Amino acid sequence: MELRRREVWRYLGYHGATPQAAEQQKIEMVIAQMEKAVTPRHIYLEKLCSVDGDGVEIEGIRFSSALLARNLAGCERVILMAATLGAEADLQVRRYQARSMAEAAIAQAVCAELLECYLDDVCGKIAQEKAENGLFLRPRYSPGYGDLALEAQRDFFALLDCRRRLGVSLTEGNMMTPTKSVTAFIGLAHTCRKGEKSGCQACSKQDCAVRNWES
Protein backbone atom coordinates (compact mmCIF):
# COMPACT_ATOMS: atom_id res chain seq x y z
CA MET A 1 0.00 0.00 0.00
CA GLU A 2 1.85 3.05 -1.33
CA LEU A 3 0.71 6.27 0.35
CA ARG A 4 0.66 9.28 -1.98
CA ARG A 5 2.26 12.23 -0.19
CA ARG A 6 0.77 14.80 -2.54
CA GLU A 7 -2.71 13.57 -1.69
CA VAL A 8 -1.97 14.04 2.02
CA TRP A 9 -0.75 17.56 1.23
CA ARG A 10 -3.96 18.23 -0.72
CA TYR A 11 -6.11 17.14 2.22
CA LEU A 12 -4.11 19.60 4.32
CA GLY A 13 -4.93 22.43 1.93
CA TYR A 14 -1.69 22.80 -0.05
CA HIS A 15 -3.46 22.46 -3.46
CA GLY A 16 -0.38 21.74 -5.58
CA ALA A 17 2.11 23.56 -3.36
CA THR A 18 4.91 21.78 -1.49
CA PRO A 19 5.09 22.10 2.31
CA GLN A 20 8.15 23.67 3.89
CA ALA A 21 10.87 21.26 5.06
CA ALA A 22 9.89 21.54 8.73
CA GLU A 23 6.26 20.81 7.92
CA GLN A 24 7.22 17.87 5.71
CA GLN A 25 9.25 16.44 8.57
CA LYS A 26 6.22 16.68 10.87
CA ILE A 27 4.01 15.06 8.23
CA GLU A 28 6.47 12.18 7.80
CA MET A 29 6.54 11.62 11.56
CA VAL A 30 2.75 11.37 11.69
CA ILE A 31 2.68 9.09 8.63
CA ALA A 32 5.12 6.69 10.30
CA GLN A 33 3.07 6.58 13.50
CA MET A 34 -0.27 6.17 11.76
CA GLU A 35 1.03 3.40 9.50
CA LYS A 36 1.90 1.47 12.67
CA ALA A 37 -1.51 2.17 14.23
CA VAL A 38 -3.80 1.10 11.40
CA THR A 39 -5.02 -2.44 10.79
CA PRO A 40 -6.90 -2.25 7.46
CA ARG A 41 -9.66 -4.79 6.91
CA HIS A 42 -12.54 -5.10 4.46
CA ILE A 43 -15.56 -7.20 3.60
CA TYR A 44 -17.72 -7.33 0.49
CA LEU A 45 -20.63 -9.17 -1.06
CA GLU A 46 -21.79 -9.36 -4.66
CA LYS A 47 -25.52 -8.79 -5.16
CA LEU A 48 -28.03 -8.64 -7.99
CA CYS A 49 -29.32 -5.12 -8.61
CA SER A 50 -32.06 -3.42 -10.59
CA VAL A 51 -31.34 0.09 -11.89
CA ASP A 52 -33.78 2.71 -13.15
CA GLY A 53 -33.52 6.44 -13.76
CA ASP A 54 -33.65 7.60 -10.17
CA GLY A 55 -32.43 4.76 -8.02
CA VAL A 56 -31.18 1.22 -7.46
CA GLU A 57 -32.92 -1.75 -5.86
CA ILE A 58 -31.00 -4.53 -4.10
CA GLU A 59 -32.84 -7.45 -2.48
CA GLY A 60 -36.04 -5.41 -2.22
CA ILE A 61 -34.28 -2.40 -0.68
CA ARG A 62 -34.36 0.81 -2.72
CA PHE A 63 -31.56 3.36 -2.73
CA SER A 64 -32.93 6.60 -4.19
CA SER A 65 -30.21 8.46 -6.10
CA ALA A 66 -30.11 9.52 -9.73
CA LEU A 67 -26.32 9.81 -9.56
CA LEU A 68 -25.91 6.30 -8.15
CA ALA A 69 -28.29 5.04 -10.86
CA ARG A 70 -26.16 6.77 -13.49
CA ASN A 71 -23.02 5.21 -12.00
CA LEU A 72 -24.57 1.72 -12.08
CA ALA A 73 -26.37 2.05 -15.44
CA GLY A 74 -25.98 -1.17 -17.39
CA CYS A 75 -25.01 -3.17 -14.29
CA GLU A 76 -26.93 -6.26 -13.25
CA ARG A 77 -24.69 -6.96 -10.28
CA VAL A 78 -23.08 -4.72 -7.69
CA ILE A 79 -20.43 -5.18 -5.04
CA LEU A 80 -21.23 -3.83 -1.58
CA MET A 81 -17.96 -3.11 0.19
CA ALA A 82 -16.96 -1.84 3.63
CA ALA A 83 -13.45 -1.16 4.89
CA THR A 84 -11.92 0.18 8.09
CA LEU A 85 -8.52 1.18 9.44
CA GLY A 86 -9.52 -0.15 12.87
CA ALA A 87 -10.16 1.29 16.33
CA GLU A 88 -6.50 2.00 17.06
CA ALA A 89 -6.44 4.60 14.29
CA ASP A 90 -9.17 6.54 16.12
CA LEU A 91 -7.28 6.25 19.41
CA GLN A 92 -4.09 7.58 17.84
CA VAL A 93 -5.94 10.56 16.34
CA ARG A 94 -7.41 11.35 19.75
CA ARG A 95 -3.92 11.26 21.27
CA TYR A 96 -2.82 13.83 18.73
CA GLN A 97 -5.89 15.97 19.47
CA ALA A 98 -4.95 16.04 23.15
CA ARG A 99 -1.51 17.51 22.47
CA SER A 100 -1.52 19.22 19.06
CA MET A 101 -4.44 20.08 16.78
CA ALA A 102 -1.96 20.63 13.93
CA GLU A 103 -0.68 17.06 14.25
CA ALA A 104 -4.28 15.83 14.63
CA ALA A 105 -5.16 17.47 11.31
CA ILE A 106 -2.21 15.73 9.68
CA ALA A 107 -3.30 12.41 11.19
CA GLN A 108 -6.81 12.87 9.78
CA ALA A 109 -5.36 13.56 6.33
CA VAL A 110 -3.04 10.55 6.54
CA CYS A 111 -5.92 8.27 7.54
CA ALA A 112 -8.04 9.50 4.63
CA GLU A 113 -5.25 8.69 2.20
CA LEU A 114 -4.37 5.35 3.82
CA LEU A 115 -8.00 4.25 3.53
CA GLU A 116 -8.21 5.41 -0.09
CA CYS A 117 -4.98 3.60 -1.02
CA TYR A 118 -6.14 0.43 0.72
CA LEU A 119 -9.43 0.48 -1.19
CA ASP A 120 -7.58 1.10 -4.46
CA ASP A 121 -5.44 -1.98 -3.79
CA VAL A 122 -8.44 -4.14 -2.88
CA CYS A 123 -10.47 -3.00 -5.88
CA GLY A 124 -7.47 -3.48 -8.16
CA LYS A 125 -7.27 -7.15 -7.18
CA ILE A 126 -11.01 -7.63 -7.62
CA ALA A 127 -10.84 -5.93 -11.02
CA GLN A 128 -8.18 -8.39 -12.15
CA GLU A 129 -10.31 -11.34 -11.03
CA LYS A 130 -13.47 -10.01 -12.67
CA ALA A 131 -11.66 -9.17 -15.92
CA GLU A 132 -11.17 -12.90 -16.45
CA ASN A 133 -14.97 -13.15 -16.75
CA GLY A 134 -15.28 -10.09 -18.97
CA LEU A 135 -16.48 -7.77 -16.20
CA PHE A 136 -15.36 -4.24 -15.39
CA LEU A 137 -15.63 -2.31 -12.12
CA ARG A 138 -17.42 1.02 -11.96
CA PRO A 139 -16.08 3.79 -9.67
CA ARG A 140 -16.86 3.49 -5.95
CA TYR A 141 -19.95 5.38 -4.79
CA SER A 142 -20.70 5.87 -1.09
CA PRO A 143 -23.76 6.80 0.99
CA GLY A 144 -23.68 10.53 1.69
CA TYR A 145 -22.07 11.18 -1.69
CA GLY A 146 -23.87 13.41 -4.22
CA ASP A 147 -27.63 12.87 -3.97
CA LEU A 148 -27.42 9.56 -2.07
CA ALA A 149 -28.56 10.32 1.48
CA LEU A 150 -26.31 9.39 4.40
CA GLU A 151 -29.34 7.60 5.87
CA ALA A 152 -28.78 4.95 3.18
CA GLN A 153 -26.04 3.63 5.46
CA ARG A 154 -28.71 1.86 7.54
CA ASP A 155 -29.89 -0.35 4.71
CA PHE A 156 -26.35 -0.78 3.40
CA PHE A 157 -25.19 -2.03 6.82
CA ALA A 158 -28.12 -4.43 7.01
CA LEU A 159 -27.32 -5.94 3.61
CA LEU A 160 -23.62 -6.36 4.36
CA ASP A 161 -23.91 -7.11 8.12
CA CYS A 162 -21.03 -4.73 8.81
CA ARG A 163 -21.25 -4.80 12.60
CA ARG A 164 -20.93 -8.56 12.93
CA ARG A 165 -18.55 -9.19 10.03
CA LEU A 166 -16.27 -6.14 10.30
CA GLY A 167 -16.82 -4.67 13.76
CA VAL A 168 -18.05 -1.36 12.31
CA SER A 169 -21.28 0.13 13.65
CA LEU A 170 -23.40 3.25 13.09
CA THR A 171 -24.17 6.10 15.46
CA GLU A 172 -27.66 7.62 15.68
CA GLY A 173 -26.48 10.18 13.12
CA ASN A 174 -25.43 7.40 10.69
CA MET A 175 -21.72 8.03 11.19
CA MET A 176 -19.44 5.01 11.28
CA THR A 177 -17.39 3.89 14.25
CA PRO A 178 -14.46 3.31 14.06
CA THR A 179 -14.60 6.60 12.20
CA LYS A 180 -11.82 5.70 9.77
CA SER A 181 -14.18 3.46 7.82
CA VAL A 182 -15.96 3.64 4.48
CA THR A 183 -18.72 1.88 2.56
CA ALA A 184 -19.21 1.81 -1.19
CA PHE A 185 -21.29 0.48 -4.06
CA ILE A 186 -19.15 -0.84 -6.93
CA GLY A 187 -20.97 -1.76 -10.11
CA LEU A 188 -20.02 -4.74 -12.26
CA ALA A 189 -20.52 -4.18 -15.99
CA HIS A 190 -19.77 -6.06 -19.20
CA THR A 191 -18.51 -2.88 -20.85
CA CYS A 192 -15.78 -0.45 -19.85
CA ARG A 193 -16.94 3.15 -20.01
CA LYS A 194 -14.20 5.40 -21.38
CA GLY A 195 -13.44 8.64 -19.57
CA GLU A 196 -15.43 7.62 -16.50
CA LYS A 197 -15.43 10.37 -13.89
CA SER A 198 -14.67 9.35 -10.32
CA GLY A 199 -13.66 10.93 -7.04
CA CYS A 200 -13.79 14.72 -6.95
CA GLN A 201 -14.72 15.13 -10.62
CA ALA A 202 -17.84 12.99 -10.17
CA CYS A 203 -18.99 14.97 -7.14
CA SER A 204 -21.36 17.92 -7.47
CA LYS A 205 -20.02 19.70 -4.37
CA GLN A 206 -18.06 22.57 -5.91
CA ASP A 207 -17.17 24.37 -2.66
CA CYS A 208 -15.38 21.42 -0.99
CA ALA A 209 -12.16 22.53 0.73
CA VAL A 210 -10.26 19.42 -0.41
CA ARG A 211 -11.63 19.16 -3.94
CA ASN A 212 -9.01 18.03 -6.43
CA TRP A 213 -9.46 20.24 -9.50
CA GLU A 214 -6.64 18.47 -11.35
CA SER A 215 -8.03 14.92 -11.27
Number of C-alpha atoms within 10 A of each C-alpha: 12 9 17 13 16 16 20 22 22 18 21 19 14 14 17 12 10 13 14 8 9 8 11 14 12 13 22 14 14 22 21 11 13 23 16 12 18 20 13 17 17 18 15 19 12 15 15 13 20 19 22 16 13 13 19 21 15 17 10 9 13 15 22 18 20 18 20 27 21 15 22 27 19 16 22 15 18 22 20 22 23 25 23 26 25 21 18 16 25 20 13 18 21 15 14 18 15 10 10 11 14 13 19 19 17 24 27 21 21 27 25 18 21 24 22 18 16 20 23 14 14 15 17 13 12 13 16 14 13 16 13 9 9 13 18 22 24 24 19 20 23 22 22 13 18 17 14 20 14 15 15 17 21 13 14 22 19 10 15 20 18 21 13 10 12 17 14 22 18 16 8 7 8 15 15 17 18 19 17 22 22 22 23 21 22 25 26 27 20 15 13 13 11 6 6 11 14 14 13 16 15 15 16 12 12 10 7 10 12 15 18 15 9 8 9
